[in-house]
Amino acid sequence: MSKYGPSRRDLRYRAGFAIAGLSMTAGALAYRGWPTGPGGWEAIGIALVFFGGTLIWAMRKLIRQDYPDET
């Protein structure tokens, strides 16, 4: 267990935020279609890296129970 860092509640919020962001990105792709220019691919790539990385990081900490005790 880590003495410092985000609490379990905060990690759950971050994971939910990341899932919502990935869902909205998928929804935008479904509605607008695949990007045609490099700017569109860059925006999609940045969104996927940000939300995907946040989800992986939060889930990893939750599974390992690496958060401070909530007292």
PDB file of N, CA, C, O and CB in Angstrom:
ATOM      1  N   MET A   1       0.829  -1.185   0.000  1.00  0.00           N
ATOM      2  CA  MET A   1       0.000   0.000   0.000  1.00  0.00           C
ATOM      3  C   MET A   1       0.871   1.246   0.000  1.00  0.00           C
ATOM      4  O   MET A   1       1.918   1.299   0.645  1.00  0.00           O
ATOM      5  CB  MET A   1      -0.942  -0.001   1.204  1.00  0.00           C
ATOM      6  N   SER A   2       0.431   2.201  -0.708  1.00  0.00           N
ATOM      7  CA  SER A   2       1.141   3.465  -0.791  1.00  0.00           C
ATOM      8  C   SER A   2       0.612   4.417   0.280  1.00  0.00           C
ATOM      9  O   SER A   2      -0.590   4.490   0.533  1.00  0.00           O
ATOM     10  CB  SER A   2       0.997   4.086  -2.199  1.00  0.00           C
ATOM     11  N   LYS A   3       1.535   5.136   0.894  1.00  0.00           N
ATOM     12  CA  LYS A   3       1.116   6.096   1.916  1.00  0.00           C
ATOM     13  C   LYS A   3       0.515   7.343   1.268  1.00  0.00           C
ATOM     14  O   LYS A   3      -0.388   7.968   1.824  1.00  0.00           O
ATOM     15  CB  LYS A   3       2.308   6.483   2.815  1.00  0.00           C
ATOM     16  N   TYR A   4       1.019   7.691   0.100  1.00  0.00           N
ATOM     17  CA  TYR A   4       0.556   8.880  -0.603  1.00  0.00           C
ATOM     18  C   TYR A   4      -0.054   8.474  -1.939  1.00  0.00           C
ATOM     19  O   TYR A   4       0.170   7.364  -2.422  1.00  0.00           O
ATOM     20  CB  TYR A   4       1.714   9.884  -0.813  1.00  0.00           C
ATOM     21  N   GLY A   5      -0.803   9.354  -2.513  1.00  0.00           N
ATOM     22  CA  GLY A   5      -1.400   9.092  -3.819  1.00  0.00           C
ATOM     23  C   GLY A   5      -2.905   9.210  -3.761  1.00  0.00           C
ATOM     24  O   GLY A   5      -3.485   9.491  -2.712  1.00  0.00           O
ATOM     25  N   PRO A   6      -3.527   8.992  -4.902  1.00  0.00           N
ATOM     26  CA  PRO A   6      -4.982   9.122  -4.961  1.00  0.00           C
ATOM     27  C   PRO A   6      -5.683   8.016  -4.171  1.00  0.00           C
ATOM     28  O   PRO A   6      -5.198   6.889  -4.078  1.00  0.00           O
ATOM     29  CB  PRO A   6      -5.450   9.100  -6.412  1.00  0.00           C
ATOM     30  N   SER A   7      -6.817   8.367  -3.618  1.00  0.00           N
ATOM     31  CA  SER A   7      -7.599   7.408  -2.847  1.00  0.00           C
ATOM     32  C   SER A   7      -8.326   6.450  -3.789  1.00  0.00           C
ATOM     33  O   SER A   7      -8.342   6.648  -5.004  1.00  0.00           O
ATOM     34  CB  SER A   7      -8.606   8.136  -1.930  1.00  0.00           C
ATOM     35  N   ARG A   8      -8.922   5.420  -3.216  1.00  0.00           N
ATOM     36  CA  ARG A   8      -9.670   4.438  -4.007  1.00  0.00           C
ATOM     37  C   ARG A   8     -10.826   5.122  -4.739  1.00  0.00           C
ATOM     38  O   ARG A   8     -11.094   4.829  -5.904  1.00  0.00           O
ATOM     39  CB  ARG A   8     -10.204   3.298  -3.101  1.00  0.00           C
ATOM     40  N   ARG A   9     -11.487   6.011  -4.061  1.00  0.00           N
ATOM     41  CA  ARG A   9     -12.605   6.730  -4.662  1.00  0.00           C
ATOM     42  C   ARG A   9     -12.143   7.570  -5.856  1.00  0.00           C
ATOM     43  O   ARG A   9     -12.807   7.614  -6.892  1.00  0.00           O
ATOM     44  CB  ARG A   9     -13.284   7.624  -3.616  1.00  0.00           C
ATOM     45  N   ASP A  10     -10.999   8.234  -5.695  1.00  0.00           N
ATOM     46  CA  ASP A  10     -10.449   9.047  -6.767  1.00  0.00           C
ATOM     47  C   ASP A  10     -10.033   8.174  -7.952  1.00  0.00           C
ATOM     48  O   ASP A  10     -10.247   8.559  -9.102  1.00  0.00           O
ATOM     49  CB  ASP A  10      -9.254   9.861  -6.258  1.00  0.00           C
ATOM     50  N   LEU A  11      -9.452   7.024  -7.694  1.00  0.00           N
ATOM     51  CA  LEU A  11      -9.064   6.112  -8.770  1.00  0.00           C
ATOM     52  C   LEU A  11     -10.283   5.602  -9.532  1.00  0.00           C
ATOM     53  O   LEU A  11     -10.252   5.479 -10.757  1.00  0.00           O
ATOM     54  CB  LEU A  11      -8.269   4.933  -8.206  1.00  0.00           C
ATOM     55  N   ARG A  12     -11.350   5.309  -8.805  1.00  0.00           N
ATOM     56  CA  ARG A  12     -12.580   4.861  -9.463  1.00  0.00           C
ATOM     57  C   ARG A  12     -13.162   5.971 -10.340  1.00  0.00           C
ATOM     58  O   ARG A  12     -13.664   5.702 -11.431  1.00  0.00           O
ATOM     59  CB  ARG A  12     -13.618   4.413  -8.415  1.00  0.00           C
ATOM     60  N   TYR A  13     -13.095   7.213  -9.866  1.00  0.00           N
ATOM     61  CA  TYR A  13     -13.558   8.353 -10.654  1.00  0.00           C
ATOM     62  C   TYR A  13     -12.718   8.499 -11.922  1.00  0.00           C
ATOM     63  O   TYR A  13     -13.259   8.704 -13.009  1.00  0.00           O
ATOM     64  CB  TYR A  13     -13.499   9.650  -9.820  1.00  0.00           C
ATOM     65  N   ARG A  14     -11.406   8.394 -11.782  1.00  0.00           N
ATOM     66  CA  ARG A  14     -10.523   8.521 -12.945  1.00  0.00           C
ATOM     67  C   ARG A  14     -10.775   7.418 -13.965  1.00  0.00           C
ATOM     68  O   ARG A  14     -10.759   7.666 -15.171  1.00  0.00           O
ATOM     69  CB  ARG A  14      -9.061   8.495 -12.505  1.00  0.00           C
ATOM     70  N   ALA A  15     -11.008   6.196 -13.482  1.00  0.00           N
ATOM     71  CA  ALA A  15     -11.305   5.083 -14.393  1.00  0.00           C
ATOM     72  C   ALA A  15     -12.628   5.343 -15.124  1.00  0.00           C
ATOM     73  O   ALA A  15     -12.722   5.111 -16.329  1.00  0.00           O
ATOM     74  CB  ALA A  15     -11.371   3.735 -13.613  1.00  0.00           C
ATOM     75  N   GLY A  16     -13.633   5.816 -14.415  1.00  0.00           N
ATOM     76  CA  GLY A  16     -14.921   6.136 -15.048  1.00  0.00           C
ATOM     77  C   GLY A  16     -14.789   7.257 -16.056  1.00  0.00           C
ATOM     78  O   GLY A  16     -15.401   7.210 -17.124  1.00  0.00           O
ATOM     79  N   PHE A  17     -13.993   8.270 -15.727  1.00  0.00           N
ATOM     80  CA  PHE A  17     -13.747   9.384 -16.639  1.00  0.00           C
ATOM     81  C   PHE A  17     -13.057   8.886 -17.906  1.00  0.00           C
ATOM     82  O   PHE A  17     -13.392   9.314 -19.011  1.00  0.00           O
ATOM     83  CB  PHE A  17     -12.893  10.470 -15.953  1.00  0.00           C
ATOM     84  N   ALA A  18     -12.096   7.982 -17.743  1.00  0.00           N
ATOM     85  CA  ALA A  18     -11.381   7.441 -18.895  1.00  0.00           C
ATOM     86  C   ALA A  18     -12.306   6.601 -19.774  1.00  0.00           C
ATOM     87  O   ALA A  18     -12.237   6.682 -21.000  1.00  0.00           O
ATOM     88  CB  ALA A  18     -10.188   6.600 -18.434  1.00  0.00           C
ATOM     89  N   ILE A  19     -13.165   5.803 -19.161  1.00  0.00           N
ATOM     90  CA  ILE A  19     -14.121   4.999 -19.934  1.00  0.00           C
ATOM     91  C   ILE A  19     -15.078   5.912 -20.701  1.00  0.00           C
ATOM     92  O   ILE A  19     -15.397   5.653 -21.862  1.00  0.00           O
ATOM     93  CB  ILE A  19     -14.917   4.045 -19.000  1.00  0.00           C
ATOM     94  N   ALA A  20     -15.532   6.978 -20.045  1.00  0.00           N
ATOM     95  CA  ALA A  20     -16.418   7.935 -20.721  1.00  0.00           C
ATOM     96  C   ALA A  20     -15.695   8.608 -21.892  1.00  0.00           C
ATOM     97  O   ALA A  20     -16.280   8.787 -22.960  1.00  0.00           O
ATOM     98  CB  ALA A  20     -16.925   9.003 -19.723  1.00  0.00           C
ATOM     99  N   GLY A  21     -14.448   8.977 -21.698  1.00  0.00           N
ATOM    100  CA  GLY A  21     -13.677   9.608 -22.769  1.00  0.00           C
ATOM    101  C   GLY A  21     -13.451   8.677 -23.946  1.00  0.00           C
ATOM    102  O   GLY A  21     -13.569   9.090 -25.100  1.00  0.00           O
ATOM    103  N   LEU A  22     -13.125   7.420 -23.662  1.00  0.00           N
ATOM    104  CA  LEU A  22     -12.948   6.454 -24.740  1.00  0.00           C
ATOM    105  C   LEU A  22     -14.268   6.201 -25.469  1.00  0.00           C
ATOM    106  O   LEU A  22     -14.285   6.034 -26.689  1.00  0.00           O
ATOM    107  CB  LEU A  22     -12.386   5.137 -24.189  1.00  0.00           C
ATOM    108  N   SER A  23     -15.362   6.174 -24.727  1.00  0.00           N
ATOM    109  CA  SER A  23     -16.679   5.987 -25.340  1.00  0.00           C
ATOM    110  C   SER A  23     -17.044   7.157 -26.239  1.00  0.00           C
ATOM    111  O   SER A  23     -17.579   6.963 -27.330  1.00  0.00           O
ATOM    112  CB  SER A  23     -17.745   5.807 -24.265  1.00  0.00           C
ATOM    113  N   MET A  24     -16.758   8.368 -25.784  1.00  0.00           N
ATOM    114  CA  MET A  24     -17.059   9.544 -26.607  1.00  0.00           C
ATOM    115  C   MET A  24     -16.175   9.591 -27.848  1.00  0.00           C
ATOM    116  O   MET A  24     -16.622  10.018 -28.913  1.00  0.00           O
ATOM    117  CB  MET A  24     -16.880  10.828 -25.790  1.00  0.00           C
ATOM    118  N   THR A  25     -14.929   9.156 -27.719  1.00  0.00           N
ATOM    119  CA  THR A  25     -14.052   9.091 -28.887  1.00  0.00           C
ATOM    120  C   THR A  25     -14.585   8.077 -29.892  1.00  0.00           C
ATOM    121  O   THR A  25     -14.618   8.345 -31.093  1.00  0.00           O
ATOM    122  CB  THR A  25     -12.613   8.727 -28.468  1.00  0.00           C
ATOM    123  N   ALA A  26     -15.000   6.916 -29.401  1.00  0.00           N
ATOM    124  CA  ALA A  26     -15.581   5.906 -30.289  1.00  0.00           C
ATOM    125  C   ALA A  26     -16.881   6.415 -30.916  1.00  0.00           C
ATOM    126  O   ALA A  26     -17.143   6.165 -32.092  1.00  0.00           O
ATOM    127  CB  ALA A  26     -15.841   4.597 -29.517  1.00  0.00           C
ATOM    128  N   GLY A  27     -17.688   7.124 -30.137  1.00  0.00           N
ATOM    129  CA  GLY A  27     -18.920   7.698 -30.669  1.00  0.00           C
ATOM    130  C   GLY A  27     -18.656   8.737 -31.745  1.00  0.00           C
ATOM    131  O   GLY A  27     -19.362   8.795 -32.751  1.00  0.00           O
ATOM    132  N   ALA A  28     -17.629   9.563 -31.526  1.00  0.00           N
ATOM    133  CA  ALA A  28     -17.280  10.562 -32.536  1.00  0.00           C
ATOM    134  C   ALA A  28     -16.802   9.900 -33.822  1.00  0.00           C
ATOM    135  O   ALA A  28     -17.124  10.351 -34.922  1.00  0.00           O
ATOM    136  CB  ALA A  28     -16.203  11.507 -32.000  1.00  0.00           C
ATOM    137  N   LEU A  29     -16.026   8.821 -33.673  1.00  0.00           N
ATOM    138  CA  LEU A  29     -15.578   8.101 -34.869  1.00  0.00           C
ATOM    139  C   LEU A  29     -16.754   7.449 -35.596  1.00  0.00           C
ATOM    140  O   LEU A  29     -16.801   7.439 -36.826  1.00  0.00           O
ATOM    141  CB  LEU A  29     -14.538   7.036 -34.493  1.00  0.00           C
ATOM    142  N   ALA A  30     -17.695   6.909 -34.833  1.00  0.00           N
ATOM    143  CA  ALA A  30     -18.855   6.275 -35.452  1.00  0.00           C
ATOM    144  C   ALA A  30     -19.735   7.308 -36.160  1.00  0.00           C
ATOM    145  O   ALA A  30     -20.285   7.030 -37.226  1.00  0.00           O
ATOM    146  CB  ALA A  30     -19.673   5.517 -34.397  1.00  0.00           C
ATOM    147  N   TYR A  31     -19.865   8.486 -35.575  1.00  0.00           N
ATOM    148  CA  TYR A  31     -20.735   9.515 -36.138  1.00  0.00           C
ATOM    149  C   TYR A  31     -20.073  10.233 -37.321  1.00  0.00           C
ATOM    150  O   TYR A  31     -20.699  10.440 -38.360  1.00  0.00           O
ATOM    151  CB  TYR A  31     -21.112  10.529 -35.057  1.00  0.00           C
ATOM    152  N   ARG A  32     -18.793  10.612 -37.147  1.00  0.00           N
ATOM    153  CA  ARG A  32     -18.106  11.406 -38.166  1.00  0.00           C
ATOM    154  C   ARG A  32     -17.329  10.582 -39.182  1.00  0.00           C
ATOM    155  O   ARG A  32     -17.007  11.072 -40.264  1.00  0.00           O
ATOM    156  CB  ARG A  32     -17.177  12.357 -37.506  1.00  0.00           C
ATOM    157  N   GLY A  33     -17.029   9.340 -38.842  1.00  0.00           N
ATOM    158  CA  GLY A  33     -16.230   8.507 -39.739  1.00  0.00           C
ATOM    159  C   GLY A  33     -14.740   8.679 -39.462  1.00  0.00           C
ATOM    160  O   GLY A  33     -14.332   9.457 -38.600  1.00  0.00           O
ATOM    161  N   TRP A  34     -13.952   7.938 -40.210  1.00  0.00           N
ATOM    162  CA  TRP A  34     -12.500   7.993 -40.026  1.00  0.00           C
ATOM    163  C   TRP A  34     -11.961   9.333 -40.494  1.00  0.00           C
ATOM    164  O   TRP A  34     -12.460   9.882 -41.477  1.00  0.00           O
ATOM    165  CB  TRP A  34     -11.807   6.845 -40.785  1.00  0.00           C
ATOM    166  N   PRO A  35     -10.962   9.872 -39.823  1.00  0.00           N
ATOM    167  CA  PRO A  35     -10.385  11.151 -40.261  1.00  0.00           C
ATOM    168  C   PRO A  35      -9.682  11.008 -41.616  1.00  0.00           C
ATOM    169  O   PRO A  35      -9.158   9.947 -41.957  1.00  0.00           O
ATOM    170  CB  PRO A  35      -9.392  11.678 -39.205  1.00  0.00           C
ATOM    171  N   THR A  36      -9.688  12.092 -42.363  1.00  0.00           N
ATOM    172  CA  THR A  36      -9.058  12.066 -43.679  1.00  0.00           C
ATOM    173  C   THR A  36      -7.695  12.739 -43.684  1.00  0.00           C
ATOM    174  O   THR A  36      -6.879  12.462 -44.563  1.00  0.00           O
ATOM    175  CB  THR A  36      -9.954  12.731 -44.691  1.00  0.00           C
ATOM    176  N   GLY A  37      -7.435  13.603 -42.739  1.00  0.00           N
ATOM    177  CA  GLY A  37      -6.161  14.314 -42.718  1.00  0.00           C
ATOM    178  C   GLY A  37      -5.324  13.959 -41.502  1.00  0.00           C
ATOM    179  O   GLY A  37      -5.796  13.277 -40.594  1.00  0.00           O
ATOM    180  N   PRO A  38      -4.093  14.418 -41.485  1.00  0.00           N
ATOM    181  CA  PRO A  38      -3.206  14.094 -40.371  1.00  0.00           C
ATOM    182  C   PRO A  38      -3.639  14.724 -39.045  1.00  0.00           C
ATOM    183  O   PRO A  38      -3.365  14.175 -37.978  1.00  0.00           O
ATOM    184  CB  PRO A  38      -1.809  14.537 -40.699  1.00  0.00           C
ATOM    185  N   GLY A  39      -4.306  15.861 -39.109  1.00  0.00           N
ATOM    186  CA  GLY A  39      -4.771  16.505 -37.880  1.00  0.00           C
ATOM    187  C   GLY A  39      -5.822  15.676 -37.152  1.00  0.00           C
ATOM    188  O   GLY A  39      -5.836  15.617 -35.922  1.00  0.00           O
ATOM    189  N   GLY A  40      -6.686  15.048 -37.904  1.00  0.00           N
ATOM    190  CA  GLY A  40      -7.708  14.184 -37.310  1.00  0.00           C
ATOM    191  C   GLY A  40      -7.091  12.967 -36.651  1.00  0.00           C
ATOM    192  O   GLY A  40      -7.486  12.574 -35.553  1.00  0.00           O
ATOM    193  N   TRP A  41      -6.111  12.367 -37.333  1.00  0.00           N
ATOM    194  CA  TRP A  41      -5.437  11.201 -36.755  1.00  0.00           C
ATOM    195  C   TRP A  41      -4.667  11.587 -35.500  1.00  0.00           C
ATOM    196  O   TRP A  41      -4.601  10.817 -34.541  1.00  0.00           O
ATOM    197  CB  TRP A  41      -4.488  10.564 -37.779  1.00  0.00           C
ATOM    198  N   GLU A  42      -4.083  12.786 -35.512  1.00  0.00           N
ATOM    199  CA  GLU A  42      -3.348  13.254 -34.334  1.00  0.00           C
ATOM    200  C   GLU A  42      -4.291  13.439 -33.153  1.00  0.00           C
ATOM    201  O   GLU A  42      -3.969  13.039 -32.034  1.00  0.00           O
ATOM    202  CB  GLU A  42      -2.616  14.573 -34.639  1.00  0.00           C
ATOM    203  N   ALA A  43      -5.442  14.036 -33.389  1.00  0.00           N
ATOM    204  CA  ALA A  43      -6.413  14.246 -32.305  1.00  0.00           C
ATOM    205  C   ALA A  43      -6.919  12.921 -31.749  1.00  0.00           C
ATOM    206  O   ALA A  43      -7.042  12.760 -30.535  1.00  0.00           O
ATOM    207  CB  ALA A  43      -7.596  15.088 -32.801  1.00  0.00           C
ATOM    208  N   ILE A  44      -7.213  11.971 -32.636  1.00  0.00           N
ATOM    209  CA  ILE A  44      -7.679  10.651 -32.193  1.00  0.00           C
ATOM    210  C   ILE A  44      -6.573   9.945 -31.414  1.00  0.00           C
ATOM    211  O   ILE A  44      -6.831   9.350 -30.368  1.00  0.00           O
ATOM    212  CB  ILE A  44      -8.125   9.785 -33.405  1.00  0.00           C
ATOM    213  N   GLY A  45      -5.356  10.009 -31.916  1.00  0.00           N
ATOM    214  CA  GLY A  45      -4.229   9.363 -31.239  1.00  0.00           C
ATOM    215  C   GLY A  45      -3.975   9.928 -29.851  1.00  0.00           C
ATOM    216  O   GLY A  45      -3.755   9.174 -28.903  1.00  0.00           O
ATOM    217  N   ILE A  46      -4.004  11.244 -29.727  1.00  0.00           N
ATOM    218  CA  ILE A  46      -3.781  11.868 -28.421  1.00  0.00           C
ATOM    219  C   ILE A  46      -4.891  11.487 -27.454  1.00  0.00           C
ATOM    220  O   ILE A  46      -4.625  11.190 -26.289  1.00  0.00           O
ATOM    221  CB  ILE A  46      -3.697  13.399 -28.557  1.00  0.00           C
ATOM    222  N   ALA A  47      -6.138  11.492 -27.930  1.00  0.00           N
ATOM    223  CA  ALA A  47      -7.262  11.117 -27.062  1.00  0.00           C
ATOM    224  C   ALA A  47      -7.139   9.664 -26.598  1.00  0.00           C
ATOM    225  O   ALA A  47      -7.370   9.363 -25.427  1.00  0.00           O
ATOM    226  CB  ALA A  47      -8.600  11.325 -27.798  1.00  0.00           C
ATOM    227  N   LEU A  48      -6.779   8.768 -27.512  1.00  0.00           N
ATOM    228  CA  LEU A  48      -6.648   7.360 -27.149  1.00  0.00           C
ATOM    229  C   LEU A  48      -5.502   7.130 -26.171  1.00  0.00           C
ATOM    230  O   LEU A  48      -5.634   6.346 -25.232  1.00  0.00           O
ATOM    231  CB  LEU A  48      -6.441   6.516 -28.394  1.00  0.00           C
ATOM    232  N   VAL A  49      -4.392   7.802 -26.386  1.00  0.00           N
ATOM    233  CA  VAL A  49      -3.254   7.646 -25.466  1.00  0.00           C
ATOM    234  C   VAL A  49      -3.608   8.206 -24.092  1.00  0.00           C
ATOM    235  O   VAL A  49      -3.304   7.582 -23.075  1.00  0.00           O
ATOM    236  CB  VAL A  49      -1.991   8.357 -26.025  1.00  0.00           C
ATOM    237  N   PHE A  50      -4.239   9.362 -24.049  1.00  0.00           N
ATOM    238  CA  PHE A  50      -4.581   9.973 -22.758  1.00  0.00           C
ATOM    239  C   PHE A  50      -5.599   9.136 -21.988  1.00  0.00           C
ATOM    240  O   PHE A  50      -5.357   8.757 -20.842  1.00  0.00           O
ATOM    241  CB  PHE A  50      -5.129  11.385 -22.971  1.00  0.00           C
ATOM    242  N   PHE A  51      -6.733   8.850 -22.617  1.00  0.00           N
ATOM    243  CA  PHE A  51      -7.781   8.109 -21.915  1.00  0.00           C
ATOM    244  C   PHE A  51      -7.393   6.651 -21.678  1.00  0.00           C
ATOM    245  O   PHE A  51      -7.683   6.096 -20.618  1.00  0.00           O
ATOM    246  CB  PHE A  51      -9.081   8.173 -22.703  1.00  0.00           C
ATOM    247  N   GLY A  52      -6.745   6.034 -22.648  1.00  0.00           N
ATOM    248  CA  GLY A  52      -6.303   4.656 -22.473  1.00  0.00           C
ATOM    249  C   GLY A  52      -5.249   4.527 -21.388  1.00  0.00           C
ATOM    250  O   GLY A  52      -5.305   3.608 -20.570  1.00  0.00           O
ATOM    251  N   GLY A  53      -4.293   5.439 -21.375  1.00  0.00           N
ATOM    252  CA  GLY A  53      -3.264   5.420 -20.336  1.00  0.00           C
ATOM    253  C   GLY A  53      -3.839   5.665 -18.959  1.00  0.00           C
ATOM    254  O   GLY A  53      -3.432   5.024 -17.990  1.00  0.00           O
ATOM    255  N   THR A  54      -4.776   6.580 -18.862  1.00  0.00           N
ATOM    256  CA  THR A  54      -5.427   6.855 -17.578  1.00  0.00           C
ATOM    257  C   THR A  54      -6.186   5.634 -17.086  1.00  0.00           C
ATOM    258  O   THR A  54      -6.125   5.300 -15.903  1.00  0.00           O
ATOM    259  CB  THR A  54      -6.378   8.053 -17.698  1.00  0.00           C
ATOM    260  N   LEU A  55      -6.898   4.968 -17.980  1.00  0.00           N
ATOM    261  CA  LEU A  55      -7.657   3.775 -17.598  1.00  0.00           C
ATOM    262  C   LEU A  55      -6.725   2.651 -17.143  1.00  0.00           C
ATOM    263  O   LEU A  55      -6.977   2.014 -16.121  1.00  0.00           O
ATOM    264  CB  LEU A  55      -8.526   3.297 -18.772  1.00  0.00           C
ATOM    265  N   ILE A  56      -5.665   2.410 -17.887  1.00  0.00           N
ATOM    266  CA  ILE A  56      -4.723   1.352 -17.514  1.00  0.00           C
ATOM    267  C   ILE A  56      -4.074   1.656 -16.170  1.00  0.00           C
ATOM    268  O   ILE A  56      -3.963   0.773 -15.319  1.00  0.00           O
ATOM    269  CB  ILE A  56      -3.642   1.184 -18.595  1.00  0.00           C
ATOM    270  N   TRP A  57      -3.646   2.901 -15.974  1.00  0.00           N
ATOM    271  CA  TRP A  57      -2.991   3.298 -14.724  1.00  0.00           C
ATOM    272  C   TRP A  57      -3.935   3.145 -13.536  1.00  0.00           C
ATOM    273  O   TRP A  57      -3.557   2.592 -12.503  1.00  0.00           O
ATOM    274  CB  TRP A  57      -2.494   4.746 -14.816  1.00  0.00           C
ATOM    275  N   ALA A  58      -5.157   3.635 -13.683  1.00  0.00           N
ATOM    276  CA  ALA A  58      -6.120   3.570 -12.573  1.00  0.00           C
ATOM    277  C   ALA A  58      -6.505   2.125 -12.257  1.00  0.00           C
ATOM    278  O   ALA A  58      -6.563   1.741 -11.089  1.00  0.00           O
ATOM    279  CB  ALA A  58      -7.380   4.385 -12.909  1.00  0.00           C
ATOM    280  N   MET A  59      -6.768   1.328 -13.286  1.00  0.00           N
ATOM    281  CA  MET A  59      -7.154  -0.067 -13.049  1.00  0.00           C
ATOM    282  C   MET A  59      -6.012  -0.858 -12.425  1.00  0.00           C
ATOM    283  O   MET A  59      -6.243  -1.710 -11.567  1.00  0.00           O
ATOM    284  CB  MET A  59      -7.592  -0.729 -14.358  1.00  0.00           C
ATOM    285  N   ARG A  60      -4.797  -0.584 -12.845  1.00  0.00           N
ATOM    286  CA  ARG A  60      -3.635  -1.264 -12.271  1.00  0.00           C
ATOM    287  C   ARG A  60      -3.505  -0.979 -10.788  1.00  0.00           C
ATOM    288  O   ARG A  60      -3.248  -1.884  -9.995  1.00  0.00           O
ATOM    289  CB  ARG A  60      -2.362  -0.844 -12.990  1.00  0.00           C
ATOM    290  N   LYS A  61      -3.684   0.286 -10.412  1.00  0.00           N
ATOM    291  CA  LYS A  61      -3.601   0.650  -8.996  1.00  0.00           C
ATOM    292  C   LYS A  61      -4.769   0.067  -8.199  1.00  0.00           C
ATOM    293  O   LYS A  61      -4.593  -0.329  -7.046  1.00  0.00           O
ATOM    294  CB  LYS A  61      -3.572   2.173  -8.842  1.00  0.00           C
ATOM    295  N   LEU A  62      -5.946   0.013  -8.797  1.00  0.00           N
ATOM    296  CA  LEU A  62      -7.097  -0.564  -8.102  1.00  0.00           C
ATOM    297  C   LEU A  62      -6.936  -2.071  -7.912  1.00  0.00           C
ATOM    298  O   LEU A  62      -7.238  -2.598  -6.841  1.00  0.00           O
ATOM    299  CB  LEU A  62      -8.385  -0.270  -8.874  1.00  0.00           C
ATOM    300  N   ILE A  63      -6.465  -2.757  -8.937  1.00  0.00           N
ATOM    301  CA  ILE A  63      -6.295  -4.207  -8.833  1.00  0.00           C
ATOM    302  C   ILE A  63      -5.227  -4.556  -7.806  1.00  0.00           C
ATOM    303  O   ILE A  63      -5.391  -5.496  -7.028  1.00  0.00           O
ATOM    304  CB  ILE A  63      -5.930  -4.806 -10.197  1.00  0.00           C
ATOM    305  N   ARG A  64      -4.136  -3.802  -7.803  1.00  0.00           N
ATOM    306  CA  ARG A  64      -3.046  -4.046  -6.847  1.00  0.00           C
ATOM    307  C   ARG A  64      -3.350  -3.491  -5.457  1.00  0.00           C
ATOM    308  O   ARG A  64      -2.588  -3.716  -4.516  1.00  0.00           O
ATOM    309  CB  ARG A  64      -1.757  -3.432  -7.365  1.00  0.00           C
ATOM    310  N   GLN A  65      -4.443  -2.780  -5.332  1.00  0.00           N
ATOM    311  CA  GLN A  65      -4.830  -2.110  -4.089  1.00  0.00           C
ATOM    312  C   GLN A  65      -3.724  -1.180  -3.596  1.00  0.00           C
ATOM    313  O   GLN A  65      -3.396  -1.147  -2.410  1.00  0.00           O
ATOM    314  CB  GLN A  65      -5.167  -3.144  -3.009  1.00  0.00           C
ATOM    315  N   ASP A  66      -3.172  -0.442  -4.519  1.00  0.00           N
ATOM    316  CA  ASP A  66      -2.073   0.487  -4.234  1.00  0.00           C
ATOM    317  C   ASP A  66      -2.616   1.899  -4.030  1.00  0.00           C
ATOM    318  O   ASP A  66      -2.378   2.801  -4.833  1.00  0.00           O
ATOM    319  CB  ASP A  66      -1.031   0.473  -5.381  1.00  0.00           C
ATOM    320  N   TYR A  67      -3.345   2.062  -2.942  1.00  0.00           N
ATOM    321  CA  TYR A  67      -3.884   3.361  -2.582  1.00  0.00           C
ATOM    322  C   TYR A  67      -3.888   3.458  -1.057  1.00  0.00           C
ATOM    323  O   TYR A  67      -3.915   2.434  -0.375  1.00  0.00           O
ATOM    324  CB  TYR A  67      -5.321   3.568  -3.174  1.00  0.00           C
ATOM    325  N   PRO A  68      -3.862   4.689  -0.511  1.00  0.00           N
ATOM    326  CA  PRO A  68      -3.834   4.824   0.952  1.00  0.00           C
ATOM    327  C   PRO A  68      -5.154   4.401   1.592  1.00  0.00           C
ATOM    328  O   PRO A  68      -6.217   4.471   0.975  1.00  0.00           O
ATOM    329  CB  PRO A  68      -3.515   6.264   1.340  1.00  0.00           C
ATOM    330  N   ASP A  69      -5.059   3.974   2.813  1.00  0.00           N
ATOM    331  CA  ASP A  69      -6.276   3.613   3.557  1.00  0.00           C
ATOM    332  C   ASP A  69      -7.121   4.852   3.772  1.00  0.00           C
ATOM    333  O   ASP A  69      -6.605   5.917   4.108  1.00  0.00           O
ATOM    334  CB  ASP A  69      -5.929   2.953   4.920  1.00  0.00           C
ATOM    335  N   GLU A  70      -8.411   4.709   3.577  1.00  0.00           N
ATOM    336  CA  GLU A  70      -9.325   5.826   3.811  1.00  0.00           C
ATOM    337  C   GLU A  70      -9.824   5.755   5.240  1.00  0.00           C
ATOM    338  O   GLU A  70     -10.615   4.883   5.599  1.00  0.00           O
ATOM    339  CB  GLU A  70     -10.514   5.804   2.808  1.00  0.00           C
ATOM    340  N   THR A  71      -9.352   6.679   6.039  1.00  0.00           N
ATOM    341  CA  THR A  71      -9.777   6.707   7.437  1.00  0.00           C
ATOM    342  C   THR A  71     -10.527   7.963   7.751  1.00  0.00           C
ATOM    343  O   THR A  71     -10.960   8.155   8.887  1.00  0.00           O
ATOM    344  CB  THR A  71      -8.596   6.576   8.359  1.00  0.00           C
TER     345      THR A  71
END
